[in-house]
Amino acid sequence: MPLSKTLGFLYFLALSISCIAQNEENALIKGSVKTAKGESLYGATVIIEKLTKGATSNDNGNYSLKNIPNGTYTITASFIGYNDVSNKITINSLQKIYNLDFILTEKSEGLNEILVYGKSKAKKIETKGFAVNAIEMKEIENQSIQVVEILDQSAGVRIRQTGGLGSRINYNINGLSGHSIRIFIDNIPIQNYGPSFSLSSIPTSMIERIEIYKGVVPAELGSDALGGAINVVLNQSGKNTLNATYSYGSFNTHQISVNGSYRNKENGFTVKGSTFYNYTDNSYKVWGNEVYITDIETGEITYVTAKRFHDAYESKGVKLDIGFTDLKWADQIFLGLVVSDMDKDVQTGATMESVYGNRKGKQNTLMGNLTYNKKDFLTKNLDINLFASYSDLTRKTIDTIPLKYNWNGELTPDFWDVTDGEWLEHLTGAEGNSPTLNRNYEKTYASRTNLVYQLAKNHKIGANFMLTDFKRNSYDPLLDENIRELLDTRFLNKNILGLTYELNALERKLKTSIFFKYYNQNVSVEKPENVSGQSEPIITKFEKKVNEKGYGIATSYQVNPVFQIMTSLEDAVRLPETHELFGNDIENTDENYALGSERSMNLNLGFNIGPFNFNKHRVSLNTNLFYRDTKDKIKLDVKNDQTAETSNYINQDSFLSTGFDSELIYGYDDKLNATLGVSVFNSKFNTKYNALGEPYQWYKNRERNAPYFTINSNIKYNLKDALKKNSKTEIYYNLGYVHEFYRDWSSLGGSGKDVIPTQLVNDLGIAYTLPKNKLTVSIDAKNIFNEQVFDNYALQKPGRAFYLKLNCKIL
């Protein structure tokens, strides 16, 4: 779709909407909706029931009701978690404009659990036309649940893991997956924090909210996100707080977190700190066609149900920020330090056919950073946000023992020499490949500068520049000395510039954001190569430079108080990541230096209906339709050899994907809340001929090894004063459905093709909070029917599991 036609269509749509005539002969009622603390409420409903007229407050809390005839009316303002307020007003012909403000008070029950959408930045972005889901942690932090599980329950999002806690994760939003989806912590790419500070390790108690962008991503995030982005916003409370959590559960799983903040009101001195510790044996049971024992004498295969015995995971980390807030020259200025560490056993190769008993990986990260924020920087209406970091990551792979294990955790005897007690060995000399004690030393410098200038009341421009400079050196003492000294050095430099223009029109009902992105990447590798006839290896240098451009537009229109339409388009670019280019021994992935950029034309069209309030009921519906035309898609290769130990990333021609995701939300009297989310996408291979002009057999086949139909639902019931007055009990239930999908192309093979089967997973939990909200105890049962669960072919996830969690708010 050419840019000129797209912009022309959107301009015509906006102009047509703006020209809708309205009768202005009658009166206008306007005002604001605020809390008792004076905070504006965004999304509050103001209704004149007698006239069936209504309005929704904007992000400043303001509303307006037009064309009101003479008469006396009762006007009611309402907002979830707050008491309704009704005021009477009389309209006569002597006055055309009436001011009526509302002050809403919080309901007495569960004050600390109320969601105040007026404070959500993601909700404000959503009104600009971006397809955004916002997940507030207040309602979830008491559950024994991982961040990736929370994401997996969101419509249009699918999280795929290769195992239990600490395993490799693949993010999928509307059919685009892997590193097409970028992950951020406080708007900073998560890669800067190191692998041990990940969404698997960060406890929910450290998080304020999660923002999920589908397809089109605003330029201010400053990254090459092709298919969407997930932004984790950590707690930013300016109050003195201290919170601790502990969780224990199946597979010897322990999770501990402590986080808090302190601010001196007199001089603004502020300290924010958090720490976490995670450990699990991941000793869950697995079974199926890849889990068997071979009789050493007969060669007969016996299928077994076995416990994973070499899959322990341990991670720990500390994040500390010291600085000042609310000064004349800085709204925030912090010096930060992140220290994290991870140990991970490796149980299998690319599938469960390959069983390991000794291979493991270790990682540790040290990162220092500087953050500076200031509104009205140097001049009025100019806001600046600066971030700079330097991280030092050491990644170790330990694989020196070639002995073969079976699924009973036993060494495999040598069939030809049983009497001497000899054991079978891997021919490569180790489990994963050649014996290694390899260490990768990775140093990354990153900086982000974000500037926003308010040109006029309804016009805003912004610029965002992101710089990343990466270097990796390797050292392996098991290599020959000559090779060791010539181990390759790998460099990557990435620069991304984003420019944005924002417009608010038609009394802020119409909001539009237009943006441009420029991408630059430089890759350099110095690698030793053995050359025939040469006694010593020679250094081969590989260099690649990439320059790309992208653009996009997002717009929304509030048709009436309960109906909003949104559309967005982006010509998006995604540059290869370091581990995709350079490989990762711990994750069994090989390098591919020639990996190219990925492009996609992304289009969203969505609408929000509601909320509709009647009696004590509240209903809303959010739907997003999408179109993705992706070229040179980067994807982990699917090996035909099921015993393959490693894989690598490849560019896989083009795909055309269409579909929708929808979320229906129902609430009753702040007691019952239910959500049903459905996601359907049809991603098809869209390259007809290969480089030799030969037709692809799988042309127009649905994308292999990718789920295409999922359903997520959750129900929560709040019970007050169950055991003690002012206490709170929450009972919650989650259901996840994934329809079966082929591991390979549907046109290949016969009726016995490899299939990832249909899965239906049920979770159940209960949480009890003592009066004053100081202590919460929760019990969770995951996968209560012990379903066999796969996100990837022949890599089983945990079955039934139970967890106990304590959440203590000390301050």
Secondary structure, 3 states (H helix, E strand, C coil): CCHHHHHHHHHHHHHHHHCCCCCCCCEEEEEEEEECCCCECCCCEEEECCCCEEEECCCCCEEEEEEECCEEEEEEEECCCECCEEEEEEECCCCCEEECCEEECECCCCHHHCCCHHHCHHHHHHCCCCCEEEEEHHHCCCCCCCHHHHHHCCCCEEEEECCCCCCCEEEEECCEEHHHEEEEECCEEHHHHCCCCCCCCCCHHHEEEEEEEECCCCHHHCCCCCCEEEEEEECCCCCCEEEEEEEEECCCEEEEEEEEEEECCCCCEEEEEEEEEEEECCCCEECCCCCEEECCCCCCEEECCEECCCCCEEEEEEEEEEEEECCCCCCEEEEEEEEEEEEEECCECCCCCCECCCCEEEEEEEEEEEEEEECCCCCCCEEEEEEEEEEEEEEEEEECCCECECCCCCECECCCCCCCCCECECCCCCCCCCCECCEEEEEEEEEEEEEEEEEECCEEEEEEEEEEEEEEEEECCCCCHHHHHCCCEEEEEEEEEEEEEEEEECCCCEEEEEEEEEEEEEEEEEEEECCCCCCCCEEEEEEEEEEEEEEEEEEEEEEECCEEEEEEEEEEEECCCHHHHHCECCCCEECCCCCCCEEEEEEEEEEEEEEEEECCEEEEEEEEEEEEEEECCEEECCCCCCCCCCEEEEECCEEEEEEEEEEEEEEECCCEEEEEEEEEEEEEECCCECCCCCECCCCCCECCCCCCEEEEEEEEEEEECCCCCCCEEEEEEEEEEECCEECCCCCCCCCCCCEECCEEEEEEEEEEECHHHCEEEEEEEECCCCCCCEEECCEECCCCEEEEEEEEECC
